[in-house]
Amino acid sequence: MKARKVCFLVIVLSAAFAASGARSADQKSKVAATDQKIVVLNPRGIQPVIRKIPMATRPATLDGKTVYVVDIKYANTKPFVNELMAGLKAKYPNTNWVLREKLGMYMDDDPNLWKEIKEKAAGAIVLVGH
């Protein structure tokens, strides 16, 4: 019984393969006969020029400096933020660490916070989750 099924499957697949080969050969002759050309567009579109922004210069030391840690309130990260603050304060005791929560969600802007950081801080660590 299995041999019959296998034999039948081989015959069906052979016929399908032969038919597809005949069709593609037929299609090739039609295209060659008519010399048709097609236009293909790049699906990526026109890519914008990449604007390179250099990294900020690093201070030689954090002693006596103020560094903001910005929590964007990513889900379930509050315990991590608290541990991070404790670790930073222990490792850099002469640095003033300021923890701020950003208003809104991740994609929302908080111009007042960014202005405060520019005026008062030597640097910032922005926590973005995962």
Phi and psi restraints in degrees (value plus and minus 20) as a CYANA .aco file:
   2 LYS   PHI     -84.7   -44.7
   2 LYS   PSI     -58.5   -18.5
   3 ALA   PHI     -81.9   -41.9
   3 ALA   PSI     -58.5   -18.5
   4 ARG   PHI     -83.4   -43.4
   4 ARG   PSI     -64.5   -24.5
   5 LYS   PHI     -83.8   -43.8
   5 LYS   PSI     -63.6   -23.6
   6 VAL   PHI     -83.8   -43.8
   6 VAL   PSI     -63.6   -23.6
   7 CYS   PHI     -81.9   -41.9
   7 CYS   PSI     -64.7   -24.7
   8 PHE   PHI     -82.0   -42.0
   8 PHE   PSI     -63.6   -23.6
   9 LEU   PHI     -82.8   -42.8
   9 LEU   PSI     -61.5   -21.5
  10 VAL   PHI     -82.9   -42.9
  10 VAL   PSI     -61.6   -21.6
  11 ILE   PHI     -85.3   -45.3
  11 ILE   PSI     -64.6   -24.6
  12 VAL   PHI     -84.0   -44.0
  12 VAL   PSI     -64.6   -24.6
  13 LEU   PHI     -85.8   -45.8
  13 LEU   PSI     -58.4   -18.4
  14 SER   PHI     -83.8   -43.8
  14 SER   PSI     -62.8   -22.8
  15 ALA   PHI     -84.9   -44.9
  15 ALA   PSI     -61.8   -21.8
  16 ALA   PHI     -84.9   -44.9
  16 ALA   PSI     -61.6   -21.6
  17 PHE   PHI     -84.5   -44.5
  17 PHE   PSI     -63.2   -23.2
  18 ALA   PHI     -84.6   -44.6
  18 ALA   PSI     -60.1   -20.1
  19 ALA   PHI     -86.2   -46.2
  19 ALA   PSI     -60.6   -20.6
  20 SER   PHI     -88.3   -48.3
  20 SER   PSI     -56.0   -16.0
  21 GLY   PHI     -85.3   -45.3
  21 GLY   PSI     -60.1   -20.1
  22 ALA   PHI     -87.9   -47.9
  22 ALA   PSI     -60.2   -20.2
  23 ARG   PHI     -84.4   -44.4
  23 ARG   PSI     -65.6   -25.6
  24 SER   PHI     -88.1   -48.1
  24 SER   PSI     -53.9   -13.9
  25 ALA   PHI     -86.7   -46.7
  25 ALA   PSI     -59.5   -19.5
  26 ASP   PHI     -84.4   -44.4
  26 ASP   PSI     -63.3   -23.3
  27 GLN   PHI     -84.4   -44.4
  27 GLN   PSI     -58.1   -18.1
  28 LYS   PHI     -83.5   -43.5
  28 LYS   PSI     -60.7   -20.7
  29 SER   PHI     -88.0   -48.0
  29 SER   PSI     -55.3   -15.3
  30 LYS   PHI     -86.1   -46.1
  30 LYS   PSI     -63.8   -23.8
  31 VAL   PHI     -85.1   -45.1
  31 VAL   PSI     -63.4   -23.4
  32 ALA   PHI     -83.8   -43.8
  32 ALA   PSI     -56.8   -16.8
  33 ALA   PHI     -88.9   -48.9
  33 ALA   PSI     -57.3   -17.3
  34 THR   PHI    -113.9   -73.9
  34 THR   PSI     -35.1     4.9
  35 ASP   PHI      33.8    73.8
  35 ASP   PSI      24.9    64.9
  36 GLN   PHI     -95.3   -55.3
  36 GLN   PSI     127.2   167.2
  37 LYS   PHI    -142.7  -102.7
  37 LYS   PSI     125.7   165.7
  38 ILE   PHI    -140.1  -100.1
  38 ILE   PSI     134.3   174.3
  39 VAL   PHI    -126.3   -86.3
  39 VAL   PSI     109.4   149.4
  40 VAL   PHI    -135.3   -95.3
  40 VAL   PSI     108.6   148.6
  41 LEU   PHI    -117.1   -77.1
  41 LEU   PSI     127.7   167.7
  42 ASN   PHI     -92.0   -52.0
  42 ASN   PSI      99.8   139.8
  43 PRO   PHI     -88.5   -48.5
  43 PRO   PSI     -35.7     4.3
  44 ARG   PHI     -99.2   -59.2
  44 ARG   PSI     -33.8     6.2
  45 GLY   PHI      54.6    94.6
  45 GLY   PSI    -180.0  -140.0
  46 ILE   PHI    -115.3   -75.3
  46 ILE   PSI      98.3   138.3
  47 GLN   PHI     -99.7   -59.7
  47 GLN   PSI     116.5   156.5
  48 PRO   PHI     -92.0   -52.0
  48 PRO   PSI     136.9   176.9
  49 VAL   PHI     -87.9   -47.9
  49 VAL   PSI     116.0   156.0
  50 ILE   PHI     -99.7   -59.7
  50 ILE   PSI     102.9   142.9
  51 ARG   PHI    -111.0   -71.0
  51 ARG   PSI      97.1   137.1
  52 LYS   PHI    -107.3   -67.3
  52 LYS   PSI     106.7   146.7
  53 ILE   PHI    -135.0   -95.0
  53 ILE   PSI      99.6   139.6
  54 PRO   PHI     -87.8   -47.8
  54 PRO   PSI     133.7   173.7
  55 MET   PHI     -89.3   -49.3
  55 MET   PSI     132.8   172.8
  56 ALA   PHI     -88.7   -48.7
  56 ALA   PSI     129.7   169.7
  57 THR   PHI     -91.6   -51.6
  57 THR   PSI     124.3   164.3
  58 ARG   PHI    -111.3   -71.3
  58 ARG   PSI     117.3   157.3
  59 PRO   PHI     -91.1   -51.1
  59 PRO   PSI     131.8   171.8
  60 ALA   PHI     -85.6   -45.6
  60 ALA   PSI     -53.3   -13.3
  61 THR   PHI    -166.5  -126.5
  61 THR   PSI     137.6   177.6
  62 LEU   PHI    -119.6   -79.6
  62 LEU   PSI     -22.6    17.4
  63 ASP   PHI     -80.2   -40.2
  63 ASP   PSI     108.2   148.2
  64 GLY   PHI      56.9    96.9
  64 GLY   PSI     -17.6    22.4
  65 LYS   PHI    -117.3   -77.3
  65 LYS   PSI     140.3   180.3
  66 THR   PHI    -126.8   -86.8
  66 THR   PSI     107.6   147.6
  67 VAL   PHI    -145.2  -105.2
  67 VAL   PSI     106.9   146.9
  68 TYR   PHI    -109.9   -69.9
  68 TYR   PSI     119.7   159.7
  69 VAL   PHI    -132.6   -92.6
  69 VAL   PSI      96.1   136.1
  70 VAL   PHI    -123.0   -83.0
  70 VAL   PSI      97.9   137.9
  71 ASP   PHI    -116.0   -76.0
  71 ASP   PSI      99.6   139.6
  72 ILE   PHI    -108.7   -68.7
  72 ILE   PSI     -12.2    27.8
  73 LYS   PHI      43.7    83.7
  73 LYS   PSI      21.5    61.5
  74 TYR   PHI     -82.9   -42.9
  74 TYR   PSI     125.3   165.3
  75 ALA   PHI     -74.4   -34.4
  75 ALA   PSI     111.3   151.3
  76 ASN   PHI      41.2    81.2
  76 ASN   PSI       9.4    49.4
  77 THR   PHI    -126.9   -86.9
  77 THR   PSI     -20.2    19.8
  78 LYS   PHI     -78.6   -38.6
  78 LYS   PSI     -63.6   -23.6
  79 PRO   PHI     -80.3   -40.3
  79 PRO   PSI     -58.0   -18.0
  80 PHE   PHI     -84.5   -44.5
  80 PHE   PSI     -63.6   -23.6
  81 VAL   PHI     -80.3   -40.3
  81 VAL   PSI     -64.1   -24.1
  82 ASN   PHI     -83.2   -43.2
  82 ASN   PSI     -62.3   -22.3
  83 GLU   PHI     -86.2   -46.2
  83 GLU   PSI     -59.7   -19.7
  84 LEU   PHI     -81.6   -41.6
  84 LEU   PSI     -67.1   -27.1
  85 MET   PHI     -80.7   -40.7
  85 MET   PSI     -63.6   -23.6
  86 ALA   PHI     -83.3   -43.3
  86 ALA   PSI     -61.8   -21.8
  87 GLY   PHI     -86.4   -46.4
  87 GLY   PSI     -61.5   -21.5
  88 LEU   PHI     -85.7   -45.7
  88 LEU   PSI     -62.5   -22.5
  89 LYS   PHI     -84.6   -44.6
  89 LYS   PSI     -56.0   -16.0
  90 ALA   PHI     -91.8   -51.8
  90 ALA   PSI     -60.3   -20.3
  91 LYS   PHI     -98.5   -58.5
  91 LYS   PSI     -53.2   -13.2
  92 TYR   PHI    -145.0  -105.0
  92 TYR   PSI      54.2    94.2
  93 PRO   PHI     -89.3   -49.3
  93 PRO   PSI     -40.8    -0.8
  94 ASN   PHI    -110.8   -70.8
  94 ASN   PSI     -11.9    28.1
  95 THR   PHI    -126.7   -86.7
  95 THR   PSI     120.0   160.0
  96 ASN   PHI    -108.5   -68.5
  96 ASN   PSI      90.2   130.2
  97 TRP   PHI    -118.0   -78.0
  97 TRP   PSI     106.6   146.6
  98 VAL   PHI    -140.2  -100.2
  98 VAL   PSI     102.0   142.0
  99 LEU   PHI    -117.8   -77.8
  99 LEU   PSI     105.9   145.9
 100 ARG   PHI    -149.6  -109.6
 100 ARG   PSI     123.9   163.9
 101 GLU   PHI    -119.5   -79.5
 101 GLU   PSI     110.8   150.8
 102 LYS   PHI     -94.0   -54.0
 102 LYS   PSI     122.4   162.4
 103 LEU   PHI     -91.9   -51.9
 103 LEU   PSI     126.6   166.6
 104 GLY   PHI      55.5    95.5
 104 GLY   PSI    -182.7  -142.7
 105 MET   PHI    -115.5   -75.5
 105 MET   PSI    -194.3  -154.3
 106 TYR   PHI     -74.3   -34.3
 106 TYR   PSI     -67.2   -27.2
 107 MET   PHI    -102.3   -62.3
 107 MET   PSI     -29.0    11.0
 108 ASP   PHI     -98.5   -58.5
 108 ASP   PSI     121.8   161.8
 109 ASP   PHI    -105.3   -65.3
 109 ASP   PSI     131.4   171.4
 110 ASP   PHI    -154.3  -114.3
 110 ASP   PSI      55.0    95.0
 111 PRO   PHI     -80.0   -40.0
 111 PRO   PSI     -52.3   -12.3
 112 ASN   PHI     -86.4   -46.4
 112 ASN   PSI     -59.4   -19.4
 113 LEU   PHI     -85.7   -45.7
 113 LEU   PSI     -64.7   -24.7
 114 TRP   PHI     -83.4   -43.4
 114 TRP   PSI     -57.2   -17.2
 115 LYS   PHI     -85.1   -45.1
 115 LYS   PSI     -64.0   -24.0
 116 GLU   PHI     -80.6   -40.6
 116 GLU   PSI     -62.1   -22.1
 117 ILE   PHI     -84.8   -44.8
 117 ILE   PSI     -62.7   -22.7
 118 LYS   PHI     -82.9   -42.9
 118 LYS   PSI     -56.4   -16.4
 119 GLU   PHI     -98.9   -58.9
 119 GLU   PSI     -58.2   -18.2
 120 LYS   PHI    -130.2   -90.2
 120 LYS   PSI     -35.8     4.2
 121 ALA   PHI    -132.9   -92.9
 121 ALA   PSI     134.2   174.2
 122 ALA   PHI    -109.9   -69.9
 122 ALA   PSI     -35.6     4.4
 123 GLY   PHI    -193.4  -153.4
 123 GLY   PSI     153.6   193.6
 124 ALA   PHI    -169.0  -129.0
 124 ALA   PSI     128.0   168.0
 125 ILE   PHI    -137.6   -97.6
 125 ILE   PSI      99.3   139.3
 126 VAL   PHI    -125.9   -85.9
 126 VAL   PSI      97.6   137.6
 127 LEU   PHI    -106.2   -66.2
 127 LEU   PSI     104.9   144.9
 128 VAL   PHI    -135.7   -95.7
 128 VAL   PSI     -10.7    29.3
 129 GLY   PHI      70.6   110.6
 129 GLY   PSI    -193.8  -153.8
